[in-house]
Amino acid sequence: QVQLVESGGGLVQAGGSLRLSCAASGSIFSFDAMGWYRQAPGKQRERVSVFSSGGVTNYADSVKGRFTISRGNAKNTVYLQMNSLKPEDTAVYYCNAVRYTTLRNYDYWGQGTQVTVSS
């Protein structure tokens, strides 16, 4: 049973920083991609940043230049360094991991961690 556990959320003032961590357990395989999504109240879940195999990263336009995603040395870990936080970054942040096979894709989600940015 694969589980993703996020940590690092909290309350921070605008302009501050937070670092989110996600660790996956229960998988003997490395994931092809790991990333972060967020969902603000009343809005759809949106992709924040994804780190794919081969070191390819992408970011939502709204966080480019402020957020940095990285994979950990430990297998199946991913981090999101968030700097210059804005009130509009307030959301529940979810870790996501994907493994691709010829038969199907395996898609996993964490429970989410709350990030609140006060103005």
Buried (B, 14 or more C-beta within 10 A) or exposed (E): EBEBEBEBBEEBEEEBEBBBBBBBEEBEEEBBBBBBBBBBEEEEBEEBBBBBEEEEEEBBEEBEEBBBBBBEEEEBBBBBBBBEBBEEBBBBBBBBBBBEEEEEEBEBBBEBBEBBBEE
